[in-house]
Amino acid sequence: MASILKIGERWRAQIRKQGRSISKTFRTKAEAQAWAREAEIGLKTPATAAQGSVADWITDYRNVRQESGRPVAPQSNEEYMLRKLASALGQHLVPRLTTQDLIEFAQHRKLAGAGPYTISMDISKLGTVLRHMASIKGITIPDIVKNAWPALNHLKLVGPGGRRERRPTQAELQAIFAWSRENPQYKVPLEDIIRVLMQSAFRRGEIFRITWDDLDAQRALVLVRDRKDPRKKQGNDELVPLIGDALDIINRQPRGSPDNRIFPYLPGTVSKYFKWACDAKDIADLHLHDLRHEATSSLFEAGWDIPEVAAVTGHKDWRNLKRYTNLDPADVAEKGKLLDFKRRTG
């Protein structure tokens, strides 16, 4: 028997049968009732229950997360991945998804500038959605992600995150800033975003998530909520210092966005504009995330120690922090001339 409940401004339909329960949220009560009738029929035959699209399963996954008290954060990388997957693969029926479908998805992501590690994360997220939803729906489907992985790996479309040593030059940064000024129609303060990223080392998902309420202007701090932590998925809120003129840049941003964010833009959109700028100015192999490397390396070059740098970047382990540190040997040598070494005698 289906239960139809009003949750805020939306309607949730939930059905239970033979120890299994599924639910979905809709804009209207009529839509919820119609879905419940079809779902009750579908629960009678597991094969019928599997005949949903990837987009449907992603929506169901979101709903389950929401109702379990662990919603997908609106401006998170996870949100970006789910939207990307729904857009590219959403029309495919889950049981008919093939290795070739995933190869084509990966190829398009590669052409858009995504690296093997990013593509691996996207496809792994798809696998998570399919596994958990199949278990919740009580049906058995092939593990398409596991089956496709050898081919994806052989074609070098997926892979582990490698150590990058790419840092932007001043000439490259000025070229990107020039492109941004030449294209005001995109209405994204690309130069301001880049300058903040280069100084305070935010992750892409962090800078577009912070709100005006998170800003402590008096102390030049900003609260980053649920910061990435390998051992703690939620509740890892950290105060992050705003380095250089990052506070001045933030203060000049317009206020009044509907969700009160300081930079109310989609991470994927800003990454896209950054790539367009690089392509237009013939800048090769530079990613928006490289600005986090630049900030980290610059702090070490300025003489900061490991705990001080970690307070900015949020790293919990020197081994992880080291991946983001690309010191310029010439700068280190120049600073070495200023050190007052004491000679040992005796």
N, C-alpha and C positions, 0 to 999 in steps of 0.2 A: 504494500500500500504506500502510495506517495504522500509525502508531507510537503506543503507549500508554505514557506515562511517569508515574511517581509523583513529584510535586513536593510535598515536605512531607507534609501530610495530605490533599492533593488529587491528582487524576489529570488529566493533560493528554493530549488526543488530537490528533494532528497528521497531516494527510494532504497528499500532494504528487501533482500530476498535471499533465502538460503544462506544466511550469515554474511552476506556481502552488502556493502553500502556504497552508493555513488551519489554525488550531488553536483549541481551546477547552478550558477547565478545568472539571472536575466533582468532585462530592463522592465518587463511587464509580467503580470501574473499569468496572462494568457500564454505567453511564450514559455513560461515555466511549466504550465500544465501540459502543453503540447509536447514538450521534451520529455516530461515524466511518463506520458502515455507510451511514447516510442521506446523509452529506455526500459520500461517494465517488460515490454515485449522482447527487447534485445537481451535482457538478462536471462530469458528462458533458454537462449542458445548462445554459448560463449562465442561461437564463430560469428554470429551477428554482431555481438558486442565489439568485436575487433574491427568491424568495418567502419572505422572512423578515420578522419583525416589527421595528418600530423598537426594541423592547426587546432583541431578539436581536442586532441590529447594535450597539447600545450596549454590550452585554456583550462582543461580539467586539472592539470598539474598546478596551475596558478591558483585555482579555486581551493584545491586540497591544502596547499601551502597557507593560503589566507585563513581558512577555517581552522587550521591547526596552530595558529598563532605564530607562524614563521613565514610571513609574506615576502614575496620578491620585492626588494627595495626598488623604488621607482627609477632612481638614477644610477643603479648599480651596473657593473659589467654583466651580471647574470641577466638583468632585464634586457640589456642590449643584445646579448646572445639569443635569448628567447625570441625577441622580435625579429632578429635576423633569420633564425631558423623558420619561424612561422611564415615570413615573407618569401623565403626561397623554396621551402619544401612543404609549406602548409597544404597545398592542394593534393598532395600524394596521400593515398590511402595507406594506413600504417602497415597492414599485412602485405602490401604490394611494393613497399619500399625496397629498392635494390642497391647493390654495391655501385652500379653505374650512376644512380641518382646521387649518392654521396660523393662520388668522384667528380661529377659535374658541379656540385655545390662547392667542393674544395677548389676546383679550378677557377670558378668565378670569384671566390674569395681571394685567391692568389692574384688574379688579375686586378682586383681592387686594392691590392697592396698588403694584404694580410700575410704574415709569415707562417711557417709550419707549426710553430707553437700555438699561435692564435687559432689557427684552423683546428688543431688538436683539441683545444679547449671547447670550441663550438661543437664539434662532433661528439666529444665526451658528454657535453651537456645534453645533447639529443639522446644519447644512450641512457643517461640518468632518467630523463623524462619517460622514455619508453619502458624501461625496466620497472620503475616504480608504479606507473599507471597500469601496466599489465598485471602486476601483483594486486593492486587495489581493485581492478576490474575482474580479477579472478580468471584471467585467460592466459593462454600460452601462445607466444609469438616467437619467431626466430630472432636471435640476437644479431640484428643486422649490422650494428656498429662493430661488434666483435668480428663478424664475418668479413666486413669490408676493410678492417684495419690493415691486414697484410698487403692488400693492393694499394691502399692509400700510402702506406709506408714505402713500398717499392717505388712508387711514383714520386716519392719525396714531397708529397703534399702535406704530410703531417710529420711532426718531429718534436724533440725536446727543446726547451728554451736554451739557446746558446748564449755565451757571454758576448755581449756587444761592446765594442770600443768606439763607437761612433759618437763624436761630439760636434756640434755645429760650430762653424767658424763665424767670426763677426761679419764677414762679407755675406755669408749665407743668411744670417739672421736679418741683416739689413735688406737683402733681396726679398725675403718673405714679408717683412714689414711693408716694403714698397708695394708688393702685390696686394696686400690687404688694403692699403690706401687707394690703390688703383681700382679696387672692386668693392665699393661701399654698398653695392646692392645686396650683398650677402648678410649684412646687418649682424655680424659677429665681431666683437672686439678682439680679433686674433692676436694683435700685438700685445694687448694688455694680458691676455691669457698666457701667452708665451712667456712674458716677463715674470709673471707670478710663478709659473711652473719652474722656470730656470732658477728661482731664488728659494722658494719654499718647498720644492721637491714633492708636491702633491702627486698622487696617482691621478690618472684621468678621471676615474670614477669619483674621486674625492673632491676635486675642485668644482665639479658641477653639481655637487650634492650639498655643499655648505650654504647656510642661510644667514641672513642678517642677524638673526637671534643667536647664531653661533659665534658671532664676532665680539671679541673683547678689545675694542679699539684702544682703550686706556693702557692696556698692557701689551698691545700688539700681538694678540693671540687669537687663534680661531679653533673652535672645537670641531674635530672630525669624528663623527659618530660611526660606530661599528667599523673601526679601522681594520684592515686586513691583518689577520693573525692566524698562523697555521694551527694553533691549539684552541682558539676561541673565535667562534663564528659570529657571535652577537654580543653586544654590550661592551665592546672594546673601544670606548670613547677616549680620545686623547686630545689634549691641548697642544697645538702646534704653533711654534713661533713664526711670525711673518718677517722674513729676512729682507734686508735692503729696503727698497721703496715699495715692497709688496702691499703694505698697509695703505700707502697713498694711492696706489693703483686701485685697490678695492674700494676705497672711500669715494672715488670719482665715478663708480659704476652707478647707473640709474637705479632707483628703488621702485618698488611697486609691482614686481612680477607676481602673478597669481599664487605661486607657491613660496614666495619670499626668498627665493634663491638669489645669491649674489651674481652668479653667472648662469642665468636660466636658459641653458642650451643643451642639446643632446650631445653626448660624448662622440657618437659616431659622426654627427654632422661636422663638428669641429675638426675631427681627424680627417674627414674628407676634404675640407677646405685647406687644411695644412698640406695634404698630399697634392692638391691642385696647385697650391703656391709653389711647392717644390718642383713639380713637373713643369710649370710655366717658367721657372727660373733655372731650369736644368740643374737642380740639386739632387744628387743621387743618394739613395739608401739612407734617408734621414726620416725618422719616425717621431711622432709627437711624444712618445714615451721616452725617447732619448733625452728629452729635456730634464727628466728626473735624474738620469745619469749625470747630466751636466751640473745640476744643482749639487748633487752629492760630491762629485769630484771637486767642484769649486770650493766647497766648505772645507774639505781636507787640505786643499792647496792654500787656503787662508789660515791654516794652522789649527783648525778645530780638531779635538780628539774624538775617539770613537763614540763615547757616551753622548757627547754634544751633538754629533752628526745624527746619531740614532734618534735623538729627541726630535729632530726635524723630519727624518725620513720614516720613522716608525718601525725600523727593523729591530727584531728581537735577537738576532744572531749575527755575529760578525761575518760568518761565512756567507750569509745572504747579502749583507751590506757590501761585502767585497766585490760582489758581482756588478754593483752599480758604481764602482770606483775606478775611474780611468784617469789617473794622474798624468799630467804633462811633465816628463822628466826635466825639461828645461826650466819649468817653474819651480820644481822642487830644488834643483841645483841653485837657482837664483836665491831662494829663501835660505839655503844652506850657508851662503856667504854672510848672512846677517847673524848667524848663531854665534854666541860667545862661548866657544869651547875652552875648557880649562885643560891645560897640559899637566900631565902627571910628571912629577919629578921624584927622584929618589933612586 
